Amino acid sequence: MRDRVTVTRRAVEKIHGGHPWVDRAEVIEPPDAGSDVVVVSDGKRVAGTALWSARSRIALRILARDEVALDEGLLERRIAQALARRRALFPGADAYRVVHGEADLLPGLFIDRYADAAVIQTTCGAMDAREATIAAVAARLLGARIVVARDDGAARDFEELPRRKAVLLGTGATEVEYHDAGSVLRTDVLADGKTGGFLDQQENHARAASYVAVAGPGDEPPSALDAFTHHGGFGLALARAGARVLALDESATAIARTRDNAARNGVALEARCENAFDALRALEADGRRFDLVVIDPPALAKRKSALPAAERAYKELNLRALRLLLPGGLLVTCSCSGKLTADHFGRVVEAAARDVGRPLQVLERRGAGRDHPPLLGVPETDYLKTWFLRVLT
């Protein structure tokens, strides 16, 4: 019999309303042990089943609104349901997020597909303890040749879980080829950044490419700058659409990947290993101007304490980007810092535009791709901002 944990009436109301988390302050009586526990109200009525954390601020992650067992059967059913949803959204695609944590009713679990490789991330103890089972299920459902654990992210720190990377199942190379917005990309799912690529931006890569035709009207191909290119997701999509692209990243490994990916796709793309902050200033000083600029930095505020510094950095990047744009040019500006809300991000971009003195049209406010769905009413899950803006003068 599983342990029980008693929570406040307010917590029960949140659970019934669909919220996926219970804070530690809302726990009245913690469980004696166990990772998946039955949640009860102070009147001892069952409110659901949750994953318990003894250390994180989020004490309970809701698994179900009734009493269930976190066993192989439940894992297989929910992973299969999540996979069916992705296949319906992206028929024929070979790379996407299969499971997106709480949004797929599997809190603390993330599974990405890259062709015949599956990558698993667990961010809570209950899922971490079941990783071998999850790997077997993922391999079976996806037909994966190899299953890799990328448990090397900062999210595990909140539950004091060790960071690690490992091959869980299968054999052969951890380098794979997959498609991103029509481009063929190669990545190492065990060694490269994130889980190998930035799958949450795939649909935005394609959307940016659709603007190339209107970014620089005239006889010359439009010019584009892709700052923080990683493996060339935005840059390759823009180049394939006809833009002349300069791609920047401070990682020599990432730039090598970008050059290799450009050759693989048969497109001309200039890739430089440079710090984007320094490069943007140098490009401005040299008088360079572009029809389209992409600013897609890594998360600059992973914790709330980092917000002031991150705000200054985002403003600097957007200010420099706006100075580099030709009249009528397009800015694609991004933030994957979950602690920086969309409203806050908008104020930062607005401040940069005001300082430069250039009015901006808001063409689109986009977020993560449909394989990374946020939960309505849970703003913490809506982390990615990808905005498309036009400079009028």
C-alpha positions as a printed NumPy array, in Angstrom:
array([[  0.   ,   0.   ,   0.   ],
       [  1.389,   3.396,  -1.002],
       [  2.056,   6.145,   1.498],
       [ -0.356,   9.028,   1.903],
       [  0.407,  12.729,   2.043],
       [ -2.059,  15.237,   3.484],
       [ -2.337,  18.657,   1.826],
       [ -4.296,  21.851,   2.451],
       [ -7.749,  22.481,   1.079],
       [ -6.289,  25.126,  -1.204],
       [ -3.931,  22.516,  -2.669],
       [ -6.862,  20.168,  -3.264],
       [ -8.726,  22.941,  -5.086],
       [ -5.684,  23.518,  -7.282],
       [ -5.432,  19.805,  -8.059],
       [ -9.12 ,  19.613,  -8.978],
       [ -8.642,  22.704, -11.157],
       [ -5.917,  20.978, -13.151],
       [ -2.773,  22.515, -11.676],
       [  0.087,  19.97 , -11.775],
       [  2.086,  21.004,  -8.689],
       [  1.729,  21.324,  -4.925],
       [  4.243,  23.521,  -3.099],
       [  5.93 ,  22.325,   0.065],
       [  4.136,  24.978,   2.118],
       [  0.81 ,  23.342,   1.191],
       [  1.785,  19.947,   2.653],
       [  0.319,  19.265,   6.105],
       [  1.615,  15.725,   6.676],
       [  4.4  ,  14.378,   4.463],
       [  4.629,  10.676,   3.628],
       [  6.918,   8.387,   5.565],
       [  8.572,   7.102,   2.398],
       [  7.888,   6.312,  -1.259],
       [  8.147,   8.249,  -4.488],
       [  4.585,   7.872,  -5.823],
       [  2.049,   8.675,  -3.107],
       [ -1.679,   9.096,  -2.603],
       [ -2.698,  12.708,  -1.974],
       [ -5.485,  13.263,   0.551],
       [ -7.218,  16.328,   1.943],
       [ -7.259,  17.168,   5.613],
       [-10.595,  15.326,   5.636],
       [ -8.724,  12.269,   4.287],
       [-10.56 ,  12.216,   0.953],
       [ -8.379,  11.063,  -1.939],
       [ -7.429,  13.971,  -4.224],
       [ -5.115,  12.06 ,  -6.541],
       [ -1.77 ,  10.353,  -7.017],
       [  1.46 ,  12.329,  -7.105],
       [  5.228,  12.017,  -7.287],
       [  6.805,  13.072,  -4.001],
       [  9.994,  15.069,  -3.594],
       [ 11.56 ,  15.425,  -0.16 ],
       [ 13.787,  18.329,  -1.249],
       [ 12.371,  20.436,  -4.076],
       [ 10.125,  23.45 ,  -3.533],
       [  7.609,  21.554,  -5.664],
       [  6.777,  18.82 ,  -3.178],
       [  4.179,  16.976,  -5.273],
       [  3.802,  16.532,  -9.026],
       [  0.313,  15.311,  -9.87 ],
       [  0.178,  12.062, -11.814],
       [ -3.598,  11.513, -11.754],
       [ -6.742,  12.898, -10.126],
       [ -7.521,   9.452,  -8.769],
       [ -5.527,   6.603,  -7.251],
       [ -3.231,   4.922,  -9.791],
       [  0.047,   3.   ,  -9.787],
       [  3.133,   4.359, -11.556],
       [  3.971,   1.02 , -13.14 ],
       [  5.104,  -0.119, -16.57 ],
       [  1.537,  -0.361, -17.815],
       [  0.725,   3.256, -17.014],
       [  4.036,   4.452, -18.451],
       [  3.454,   2.555, -21.679],
       [ -0.125,   3.811, -22.081],
       [  0.764,   7.442, -21.549],
       [  3.924,   7.39 , -23.673],
       [  1.949,   5.69 , -26.461],
       [ -0.787,   8.339, -26.219],
       [  1.768,  11.161, -26.353],
       [  3.49 ,   9.541, -29.338],
       [  0.166,   9.187, -31.182],
       [ -0.493,  12.91 , -30.669],
       [  2.906,  13.826, -32.164],
       [  2.497,  11.505, -35.125],
       [ -0.867,  13.098, -35.875],
       [  0.671,  16.598, -35.706],
       [  3.83 ,  15.762, -37.654],
       [  3.12 ,  12.879, -40.069],
       [  6.339,  11.62 , -41.587],
       [  8.598,  13.647, -39.273],
       [ 11.66 ,  11.912, -37.836],
       [ 12.447,  14.307, -34.971],
       [ 10.187,  15.756, -32.279],
       [  9.554,  15.758, -28.554],
       [  7.545,  12.636, -27.761],
       [  6.812,  13.358, -24.073],
       [  6.76 ,  16.838, -22.552],
       [  6.481,  16.27 , -18.831],
       [  3.335,  17.496, -17.106],
       [  1.736,  18.464, -20.433],
       [  1.59 ,  14.75 , -21.29 ],
       [  0.586,  13.641, -17.773],
       [  4.088,  12.299, -17.107],
       [  5.591,  14.833, -14.7  ],
       [  9.356,  15.014, -14.613],
       [  9.784,  12.962, -17.812],
       [ 10.907,  14.191, -21.231],
       [ 11.552,  12.019, -24.29 ],
       [ 12.933,  13.299, -27.6  ],
       [ 13.15 ,  11.434, -30.871],
       [ 16.009,  11.962, -33.327],
       [ 15.501,   9.508, -36.196],
       [ 16.364,   6.073, -34.732],
       [ 17.619,   7.466, -31.402],
       [ 15.538,   8.244, -28.307],
       [ 16.76 ,  10.638, -25.619],
       [ 15.321,  10.531, -22.1  ],
       [ 15.52 ,  13.215, -19.417],
       [ 14.16 ,  12.764, -15.894],
       [ 13.913,  15.683, -13.482],
       [ 12.332,  14.071, -10.418],
       [ 13.262,  11.112,  -8.258],
       [ 10.255,   8.938,  -9.098],
       [ 10.929,   9.041, -12.832],
       [ 14.674,   8.76 , -12.32 ],
       [ 14.168,   5.523, -10.386],
       [ 12.157,   4.085, -13.285],
       [ 14.473,   5.176, -16.088],
       [ 15.414,   1.64 , -17.121],
       [ 11.732,   0.74 , -17.527],
       [ 11.068,   3.982, -19.412],
       [ 13.984,   3.251, -21.752],
       [ 12.603,  -0.2  , -22.561],
       [  9.142,   1.219, -23.25 ],
       [ 10.52 ,   4.036, -25.408],
       [ 12.672,   1.634, -27.423],
       [  9.685,  -0.623, -28.017],
       [  7.222,   2.113, -29.015],
       [  9.635,   4.161, -31.115],
       [ 11.555,   1.254, -32.603],
       [ 14.688,   3.067, -31.443],
       [ 18.118,   1.64 , -32.227],
       [ 19.621,   3.371, -29.202],
       [ 18.227,   5.045, -26.063],
       [ 20.317,   7.688, -24.302],
       [ 19.899,   9.398, -20.925],
       [ 20.67 ,  13.127, -20.929],
       [ 20.268,  13.693, -17.219],
       [ 22.819,  16.495, -17.251],
       [ 20.515,  19.504, -16.965],
       [ 20.18 ,  22.045, -14.169],
       [ 16.569,  21.02 , -13.456],
       [ 17.844,  17.941, -11.592],
       [ 19.651,  20.152,  -9.086],
       [ 16.376,  21.136,  -7.435],
       [ 15.815,  17.514,  -6.375],
       [ 19.511,  16.936,  -5.637],
       [ 19.735,  14.305,  -8.347],
       [ 23.193,  13.686,  -9.82 ],
       [ 23.89 ,  14.88 , -13.324],
       [ 24.879,  12.174, -15.776],
       [ 24.888,  11.035, -19.402],
       [ 24.708,   7.4  , -20.462],
       [ 23.609,   4.951, -23.127],
       [ 20.705,   3.071, -21.552],
       [ 19.874,   0.606, -24.323],
       [ 21.145,  -0.35 , -27.737],
       [ 24.457,  -0.111, -29.509],
       [ 26.138,   1.801, -32.273],
       [ 26.908,   5.441, -32.913],
       [ 25.301,   8.197, -30.873],
       [ 25.605,  10.482, -33.911],
       [ 22.395,  10.609, -35.953],
       [ 20.933,  12.508, -38.888],
       [ 17.466,  14.016, -38.674],
       [ 15.356,  16.633, -40.444],
       [ 14.664,  20.111, -39.086],
       [ 12.458,  22.466, -41.133],
       [ 13.534,  20.643, -44.269],
       [ 17.254,  20.726, -43.487],
       [ 19.259,  17.585, -42.763],
       [ 21.131,  18.01 , -39.475],
       [ 23.672,  15.765, -37.832],
       [ 24.087,  15.668, -34.068],
       [ 25.531,  13.585, -31.275],
       [ 22.667,  12.916, -28.863],
       [ 25.074,  11.97 , -26.086],
       [ 27.592,  14.802, -26.412],
       [ 26.012,  17.83 , -28.098],
       [ 24.012,  20.59 , -26.409],
       [ 20.592,  20.123, -24.839],
       [ 19.412,  16.676, -26.038],
       [ 21.318,  17.038, -29.3  ],
       [ 19.29 ,  19.814, -30.933],
       [ 16.698,  22.488, -30.306],
       [ 13.535,  20.681, -31.307],
       [ 11.365,  23.349, -29.676],
       [ 12.413,  25.83 , -32.408],
       [ 11.818,  23.601, -35.449],
       [  8.529,  25.204, -36.445],
       [ 10.012,  28.654, -35.864],
       [ 12.977,  27.795, -38.11 ],
       [ 10.501,  27.047, -40.891],
       [  8.467,  30.171, -40.142],
       [ 11.551,  32.384, -40.302],
       [ 12.412,  30.93 , -43.718],
       [  8.96 ,  31.945, -44.981],
       [  9.89 ,  35.601, -44.381],
       [ 13.001,  35.541, -46.58 ],
       [ 10.997,  36.384, -49.694],
       [  9.732,  39.623, -48.122],
       [ 12.793,  40.48 , -46.013],
       [ 14.832,  42.112, -48.753],
       [ 12.861,  43.047, -51.881],
       [ 15.119,  43.708, -54.835],
       [ 17.5  ,  41.911, -57.177],
       [ 20.008,  40.877, -54.51 ],
       [ 19.365,  37.946, -52.144],
       [ 18.432,  39.224, -48.679],
       [ 21.17 ,  39.217, -46.051],
       [ 20.624,  37.452, -42.731],
       [ 22.477,  37.212, -39.419],
       [ 21.904,  34.182, -37.186],
       [ 23.382,  34.857, -33.738],
       [ 23.78 ,  31.862, -31.378],
       [ 23.282,  29.49 , -34.31 ],
       [ 24.167,  26.239, -32.439],
       [ 24.002,  23.695, -35.298],
       [ 22.519,  26.146, -37.803],
       [ 18.785,  25.616, -37.288],
       [ 17.695,  29.134, -38.222],
       [ 20.654,  29.832, -40.508],
       [ 20.236,  26.735, -42.652],
       [ 16.499,  27.306, -43.052],
       [ 17.161,  30.914, -44.107],
       [ 19.949,  29.902, -46.496],
       [ 17.814,  27.218, -48.105],
       [ 15.151,  29.886, -48.675],
       [ 17.651,  32.037, -50.554],
       [ 19.243,  34.326, -47.952],
       [ 22.954,  35.091, -47.642],
       [ 23.606,  34.006, -44.06 ],
       [ 26.262,  34.852, -41.498],
       [ 25.977,  32.437, -38.544],
       [ 27.683,  33.034, -35.194],
       [ 28.346,  30.854, -32.163],
       [ 31.07 ,  30.961, -29.52 ],
       [ 31.317,  27.146, -29.46 ],
       [ 33.881,  25.788, -31.9  ],
       [ 32.095,  22.427, -31.811],
       [ 28.782,  24.042, -32.724],
       [ 30.324,  25.995, -35.593],
       [ 31.966,  22.834, -36.924],
       [ 28.539,  21.175, -36.862],
       [ 26.99 ,  24.169, -38.653],
       [ 29.596,  24.068, -41.422],
       [ 29.171,  20.323, -41.786],
       [ 25.385,  20.67 , -41.893],
       [ 25.629,  23.433, -44.506],
       [ 27.772,  21.198, -46.711],
       [ 25.349,  18.302, -46.16 ],
       [ 22.475,  20.493, -47.385],
       [ 24.421,  21.989, -50.286],
       [ 23.985,  25.594, -49.176],
       [ 26.477,  28.422, -48.846],
       [ 26.604,  29.77 , -45.306],
       [ 29.352,  31.7  , -43.538],
       [ 29.86 ,  30.391, -40.005],
       [ 32.126,  32.134, -37.516],
       [ 33.22 ,  31.053, -34.049],
       [ 32.661,  34.326, -32.184],
       [ 30.996,  35.62 , -29.056],
       [ 27.72 ,  37.104, -30.26 ],
       [ 27.84 ,  40.132, -27.93 ],
       [ 31.28 ,  41.115, -29.229],
       [ 30.443,  40.239, -32.824],
       [ 27.284,  42.363, -32.904],
       [ 29.232,  45.403, -31.713],
       [ 31.983,  44.769, -34.27 ],
       [ 29.507,  44.328, -37.117],
       [ 27.836,  47.614, -36.188],
       [ 31.196,  49.398, -36.054],
       [ 32.061,  47.988, -39.502],
       [ 28.837,  49.389, -40.942],
       [ 27.29 ,  45.991, -41.736],
       [ 23.533,  45.909, -42.211],
       [ 21.123,  43.026, -42.668],
       [ 17.624,  42.41 , -43.961],
       [ 16.946,  39.818, -41.244],
       [ 18.527,  39.253, -37.83 ],
       [ 17.896,  36.283, -35.53 ],
       [ 18.754,  36.535, -31.822],
       [ 18.355,  33.121, -30.152],
       [ 20.581,  32.97 , -27.055],
       [ 20.651,  30.153, -24.5  ],
       [ 18.674,  30.643, -21.295],
       [ 20.169,  33.697, -19.587],
       [ 17.994,  33.441, -16.458],
       [ 17.595,  29.895, -15.184],
       [ 16.909,  31.226, -11.695],
       [ 15.001,  34.272, -10.501],
       [ 18.155,  35.778,  -9.008],
       [ 19.655,  35.963, -12.513],
       [ 16.831,  38.097, -13.948],
       [ 18.441,  41.567, -13.536],
       [ 21.612,  40.521, -15.373],
       [ 19.586,  38.629, -17.985],
       [ 17.385,  41.671, -18.625],
       [ 20.453,  43.785, -19.332],
       [ 21.861,  41.121, -21.658],
       [ 18.611,  40.719, -23.608],
       [ 18.321,  44.475, -23.99 ],
       [ 21.906,  44.732, -25.239],
       [ 21.357,  41.973, -27.801],
       [ 18.125,  43.45 , -29.116],
       [ 19.515,  46.973, -29.199],
       [ 22.51 ,  45.84 , -31.266],
       [ 20.287,  43.764, -33.548],
       [ 18.008,  46.733, -34.221],
       [ 21.   ,  48.89 , -35.126],
       [ 22.121,  46.248, -37.628],
       [ 18.784,  46.037, -39.442],
       [ 18.024,  47.848, -42.668],
       [ 14.77 ,  49.859, -42.858],
       [ 11.932,  47.386, -43.292],
       [ 14.119,  44.59 , -41.96 ],
       [ 12.916,  41.703, -39.808],
       [ 14.   ,  40.842, -36.283],
       [ 13.408,  37.346, -34.922],
       [ 14.15 ,  37.66 , -31.223],
       [ 13.951,  34.783, -28.766],
       [ 14.179,  34.004, -25.078],
       [ 14.027,  30.505, -23.606],
       [ 14.391,  31.818, -20.03 ],
       [ 11.305,  30.561, -18.247],
       [ 11.8  ,  33.048, -15.411],
       [ 11.442,  35.914, -17.904],
       [  7.73 ,  36.191, -18.666],
       [  6.395,  37.214, -22.063],
       [  5.278,  40.577, -20.648],
       [  8.722,  41.177, -19.16 ],
       [ 10.428,  40.154, -22.397],
       [  8.174,  42.534, -24.316],
       [  9.167,  45.413, -22.057],
       [ 12.856,  44.637, -22.615],
       [ 12.479,  44.615, -26.409],
       [ 10.372,  47.783, -26.252],
       [ 13.071,  49.523, -24.183],
       [ 15.72 ,  48.539, -26.738],
       [ 13.588,  49.883, -29.603],
       [ 12.955,  53.106, -27.706],
       [ 16.673,  53.62 , -27.061],
       [ 17.481,  53.05 , -30.727],
       [ 14.532,  55.207, -31.823],
       [ 13.122,  52.692, -34.309],
       [  9.399,  51.823, -34.319],
       [  8.596,  48.109, -34.521],
       [  5.651,  46.234, -35.96 ],
       [  4.752,  43.05 , -34.114],
       [  4.144,  40.465, -36.83 ],
       [  3.931,  37.329, -34.686],
       [  4.413,  36.279, -31.08 ],
       [  5.278,  32.61 , -31.212],
       [  6.492,  30.096, -28.658],
       [  7.738,  26.53 , -28.551],
       [  6.599,  24.092, -31.217],
       [  3.425,  22.072, -30.855],
       [  5.431,  19.101, -29.608],
       [  6.373,  21.216, -26.534],
       [  2.886,  22.336, -25.415],
       [  2.548,  24.529, -22.313],
       [ -0.277,  23.943, -19.861],
       [ -3.032,  26.53 , -19.79 ],
       [ -3.036,  28.359, -16.479],
       [  0.525,  27.306, -15.649],
       [  2.687,  30.157, -16.963],
       [  5.874,  28.462, -15.763],
       [  5.481,  25.905, -18.57 ],
       [  5.287,  28.592, -21.289],
       [  9.024,  29.254, -21.385],
       [  9.957,  30.03 , -25.018],
       [  9.331,  33.392, -26.64 ],
       [ 10.058,  33.728, -30.39 ],
       [  8.836,  37.053, -31.717],
       [  8.829,  38.272, -35.302],
       [  9.122,  42.064, -35.593],
       [  9.555,  44.507, -38.476],
       [ 11.622,  47.712, -38.257],
       [  9.647,  50.431, -40.02 ],
       [ 12.4  ,  53.006, -40.529]])
